[in-house]
């Protein structure tokens, strides 16, 4: 593929009012959906106590929503490209609200209580699909030269995970059990389902209608970019920047409770200190990618992660541990944005398909990594998660740099990797 430098953001046209509304409301919706997607990281702890779950059962329960939200990203992205991002985003929000409401009223005291929770967790996982849909929706309205910042702003909705970490521990104790409104941990999905319904209504009312697109492209046309090895490399990068972020968001609350003995509310707060930089720096990463190119930004992101993970593989005091996870989060936040800027630059008009696959692979990383952490803990010890992530990040960095060096050896001086 010939590398054509994108138009500099400084010379790109300003966003229209409709484009700004799309970015704003997709970001608000995605923030709420992400809070729902990872809520089992907190809900799973009282559920573990209530049902007497093993480490493996707990890891599966917290990770299973990530599976749905990952596997469906590709088809959802294609649907958003073909039928319009707004339509698919609203339908996605309403379906997630329905499963969240069902979770609020589920009875877990029977023999099949755990299995029923797994089924509903799969449904709640539809919240994760909103990432692919929102990316496609934004790409339909925002000029390519400004997509780095726009997509980074949207991706900052990952901070929704901190909503769960900060609010869920308090919400669990607000309403006692036995009232008409579900109490205990059930109150959290109840509140989220109502918030999703309100968000869907406001998004429908306040954002522009989808622009009709010609239906001349076949399914084969949409899927053709997936045959390129480059697209799968983008997916590998996103496993490190996003999949590992999801895995740590699920893993850290329990690690703080079990390893450092802190209360659940404090564990949620400490995890939020990792989530905030890993999410809120996405707009910064997008802006830097627009200005300096996503290739150099991605290299810096890998370096920050490797630095933090290297020290996290050993036993540390609580404060040092928290600070180093923040460093890792900084790298993840910037790298998530630079990866999707690469996708937008290489595959304009294919954000739903290519971005959907990249998001799918990253999300699958978020599903499998917690299970790998649990499986290797008896062998590698309490720091197993960080040993695994250090090895994965090192390998992926080598793939990224190797790809750049190969292009340079071919005389192609890429503008982006």
C-alpha positions, 0 to 999 in steps of 0.5 A: 500500500502506498503511504499518503500523508494525511492532511495536517490537522491545522489545515483541516476544516473545522468540525460541523455542529452535527459532527460535534454532537455526534462526538459528544453523545457517542462519547457520553454513551460509550462512557456509560456503556463501558461502566456497565461492561466492566461492572462485574469487576466490583459486583463479582466480589460480593457475588463471590462471597455470596456464592462461594466462588473459586478463583477460576469461577470468579475470573470467568464471571468477570471476564465473560461480558468482555467475550460478547463485547469483543466477538460482536464488534466486527459485525456491529462495526459493519452494520454501523458502516452499512446502516448508520452509526446512530441507529446501531448505537441506539439499538445497542444501548437499549439491548444492553439496558434490557440485560442490565435490568434483568440482572438487577432482578435475577435470583441467585440462590438456586442451584443454577444461580451461577450459570444464570449469572453467566448467561446474563453477563453475556448479554450485559457484554453487548455494552462493549460492542458500542466501541466499534459502533461509535468509532464507525459513527464518528468516522462518518462525520469527522474529516480524516485529518481530525479523526485522531483527536475525535476518536481519542476523545471518544475512546476516553469513554474507557474512563467509564470503568472508573464510574463503576469502581468509584460508585458501585461500592457505595451503591451496593449499600444504599438500598437494603435487600427485600424492598421493591427496588432490588438492593445490595449488589443488584441495585447497581445494574438497576441504576445503570439500566435506567441511565442507559434508557435515558441516554438512548432517548437523549441520543435519539433526540439530540444527534443528527439523522444518519446520512444514507450511503449507496448500497453498492458494496458487497459483503466481500468488499467490506471484508477484503481489508481483513486479508491484510497482515497489517490489519492483524498487526494493528489488532496485536497492538490493541491487545496490549494497549486495550486488552491488557487495560481491560484485564487489569481493570478487572484484575486490580480490585481483587488484587488490592483486596486480596494482596494488600488487604484494603476494603472494597471501596478503597480498592475501587478508588486505587483501581480508578487511579489506573483507569483515569490516565489509561482513559483520559489520555486518549484525546492527548494521544489522538492529538499527538498522533495527528500532529507528530504521526502515530508511529512515533507516539506508539513507540513511546507508549510501548516504552512507558508500558515496558518501564512500568511492567518491569518493576511490577513483576516484583513485590512492592509497597502499596504506594509504589505499586499504585504509581507504577500501574499509573505509568502503565496506564499512561502508556495504554491511554496514549497507545490506544489512541495512536493505534486507532489513528493508524487504522483511520489513516490506512483504512478510511471508509472502513472504520467499522470493518477494520476498526471492528476487527482490531477492537475484537482482537483487543477485546478478546485479549481482555477476555483471555488475559484474566483467565491466563493470570488465574491459571499461571498464578500457582506457577508464577506467584502473585505477580503472574499478571505482570510477568505475562503482560511484560512478556506480551508487551515486549513481544509486541514491541518487537513486532512493531519495530520489526515492521517499521525496520522492514518497511525502511529496508524496502525504501518505503520511509513510512509516515506511520507503521 
